[in-house]
């Protein structure tokens, strides 16, 4: 059995805005009735956080939930806990209609950290990232240039980006180049 390695092997592009891959992260796609008490309970049990509202994310430490669509969540756990979390979900929903799949090895998580991280993202994503429109805890599925991606703000200076492993090298390079070009001065802090 081979050892798992992350998509861009925890690479870091340092600078005013640092781009770094998170390394291996457990990710489970869970589809079902998001209003279901059972779904909410198992999600809370596995992650320690409540199901977020539409377009939101709730991540504490290495665990959390991302709202993906009206019937879909992305469950985040440490990589070593993904199989156990999936097993708990499967047991909780035995005999019911749901879908849960461990996608940990098919995705990559990249951090964008620094004072003009918002501008780095805005250069690449067709999303209104003005501070009045996009705040910490907000979550979007979109594109970064030509790659499908999802991202959220952890805090005012940090974005977390999820993309398919197959395009992780491309997305990492895009983010690093966007950061390297520096701020354009569109967003200013009050």
N, C-alpha and C positions, 0 to 999 in steps of 0.2 A: 504494500500500500504506500502510495506516495504522500508526502507532506503537503498540506494546503499552503499556497502562497497567494498573497494579494495581487491584484491586477497590475499595479505598477510598483510593487514591492516596497511600499511605505516611502516612496520618493518624496523629497521636499524641494521646493523651489523657493529659497528665502528671498526676502526683500521687504519693502515697505508694507506690502501685502504678501503674506506667506501662503503658498499653495502646498498642501501636504495631503497625501493619501492617509486615510485612517488605519489602514491595514485590514485584517480580516474582521468582518462584522456579521453577526447573525441577522438575517432578514427573512421574514416569513410573510408571504402574501396571504391574507385572510379575507375571503369573500363570504358575505352572509348578510343577515338583517342587522344593521348597526344599531337598531333600536331594541334588539333582543336583550333581555336581562341576562340570559345565559352567555351571550357573546360578550357583553360588557363585563360580566363577572370573570370570565376566563382571561380576558385581556388584562384586567386589573391584577389578577392572580399571577400572570406570566411576567408582566412588566412593572407593576406597581403604580401605574398611572391610569387615569380615566380615559375613555374614548374621547378624542378631541372633537370639537365642532367642525363643521364643513370648512375646508380650506385652512385647517390648523394642524399643529403638531404639538405633542407633549413628550419631551425627552428629558429624562433625568439620569445623569451618568451614562451608562452604556445601554440603558433600556428605554423604550418609548413606543409611541404609536403615531403614525402619520395618516391623516385622512387622505385617501387616494381617489375615492369616488363615492357616490351614495351607497354602494354596497361593498366597499373594499377598504381595507386598512393594510398598512405596512407595519408589521410588528418588528421592532428592533430589540435585539438581545445580544449579549456577548457571543462571539462565534462558537465558543465551546458549549454554550447552552442552547443552541438552535435546535438540535435534534430532540432534546428533552422538552423544550417549549412546544415543538410541533406535536410530540407525543401527547402532551397534556391537552392541547387543542383538539386533537383527534379523539381522545377519550371523552372529552366534554361534549362533543357533538355526535357521538356514536348514534347512528340511526337517523340522523337529521340531514337536511340538505345544507351543505356548506362546501367551501373549497379552501384548503390550506396547503401551501406548498413552500418548502424551504428553498429560497432563491439566493442564499448567501453566496454561493460560488458563482452566481451569474451576475452579480452586481458589484459595484465599487462605491466607496464613500470617500469624498474628497472635501477637505476643509479649505475655506478661503478666509484668511484672518488678517485684519489690519484696518487702519484708519479709513482707507478708501475701498474697502471690500465691496461696498454697495455699487460703486462705479465699475469695478472689475466685472461684476455680474451684469450690470445694466448694458455694458458694451456688447454682451453676447445673447441676452435673453429678451424676447418680446413681451416683457412684463413691466408694468408700472412699478418701479422700485423706489419712488419718492418716499421719504420717511413718513409722510402723512398717509400713504397708501399701503406700504408694506413694512410691517413691524416684526420684532422678535415674536416667534410663535406662529407666524404666517407661513403657509406651505403652498407651493405651486408645482404642478406638473407642466412641463413646457419643453422647449428646446434650448440648447446652448449651441449657437451656430447651426450645424446640421445634425446634431445628436440629440436624441430624446433624453431628457433628464428631469429630475425633480429636485427641489431645494427648499430650504427653510433658513430663517435667521435664528441662530442660537442666542445671540445678543447683538447689540448695535454694530459691532465690528466683526462679526463672524457669521458666515454662511456655511451650511453643510449641503453638499451636492451628491446626489445618487445618480449613477448612470449604469448602463449595461457594461459588464466587464469587457465586452468586445470592442467598445469605443473608449475605454478608460484612458488609454494612452493619448488618444486624440483630445479628449476633454481636458485632461491634465495639461497638455500642451497649449490648448486654447486659453485656459485660465492663467497659466504662467505667462503667456505672451500678453494677455490683457493687463495683467498686473505690472509687467515689465514696462509697458508703454506709459504708465503713470496715470494720475488722475487727470480728467479733463475739466474738473471744476464745476460740474453740473450740480452735484449735491453738496451743500455746505451744512455744517453742523451749526445749530443755533447757539 
